[in-house]
Amino acid sequence: MGVQLTPELAVAAPKVLLHDHLDGGLRPETMVELALEYGYEGLPSTDAQEVAAAVRRGANRRDLELYLQTFAHTVGVMQHAAAIRRVARECAEDLAADGVVYAEIRMAPELCTEQGLTLDEVVEAILAGFADGEDLAAEAGRPIVVRLLATAMRTAARSAEIAEVALRHRNDGVVGFDIAGAEAGYPPSRHMDAFDIVKRAHFHTTIHAGEAFGLPSIAEALAWCGAERLGHGVRIVDDIEMTPDGAELGTLANYVRDRRVPLEMCPSSNVHTGAAISLDAHPIGLLMALRFRVTVNTDNRLMSGVSLSDEFLLLAEHHGVDLASMQWLTVNAMKSAFVHFDERLRLIDEVIKPTYSRLGAGR
């Protein structure tokens, strides 16, 4: 029996976050303050606790498209550079306080242009906020590295523009390109121009796939679009058959496992969007046992009401994850990050492994 996770241990252990949306992690208090400052009148209340409760009720409806409707309020207060910079700074601070040492945060800049900001101005505000947050976290003794995944909405037609923006800022803190939004009816292959731009520039790609839609979404993301990671990837379980002799993997599942394609799994969010019927039934336990490249993520901290530490504690409760398993999952994530190899290696060898060893992961 390994070292069991406690709330204190879960926070103390270094963590890596690869799938978290900036507009899904605002502090409720910040939403209220920004709404007042910039004249956004759409919030359901001026009380931060009531706002948080309303957003979480709206998100927890077991339907991805209904879930996505809750973002109207968060992006509604993210239409000015100073507001965006504040949200990004607080994101970095909150993650560092939770023990995250490296994070790739995704945001669709096209959602923040209603008041006249350009795509580049949105990205610049986000990166400035991350830098502010990194400085404050270091001063607090909780150093963190935060990078941006520039995201395009698959239901819109600006993905090629977003790809170009990502490349313009690749040396400033943007480490990859993503598409997000409703999956059904919006296959990733609709955005081949964007993926071609990214591939020709030798840039990184992760794609939301296998969340609300099944194996075809995963297959297109990998074979057509060149995805290096799968955002969620929950439905890869549809290509695994359990028999009396064990698990039989289909062609696609074997490919994903053989190629070590990282799965950016978000257990609580997957339940809230209906991708999994419950935490107990979530396929993450099976996929870990089969040694897929599983990573643990939050997706939208505000909407699901979780931190990354919370996610690990839930996995401890529902899937028996202990400190050694948490280290394995964290190293998986760090190996799968889009930051340069030397930075990945530094964090693994100088931060992650030594800290887990000190906490007793090897016992």
QUIKACOR-V794134 format. One record per helix or strand of 2 or more residues. SS is the DSSP state (hx for helix, st for strand). FROM is the first residue (numbers start at 1). TO is the last residue. Records with the same first field share a line. If there is no record, write none. Layout:
BEGIN
SS->FROM-TO + FROM-TO
END
This chain:
BEGIN
hx->7-12 + 22-24 + 28-38 + 48-59 + 64-69 + 71-76 + 81-97 + 109-112 + 119-139 + 159-168 + 188-200 + 215-223 + 234-239 + 251-258 + 267-272 + 284-289 + 301-304 + 308-319 + 323-336 + 341-359
st->15-21 + 100-107 + 145-153 + 174-180 + 205-209 + 229-232 + 240-243 + 246-249 + 262-265 + 294-296
END
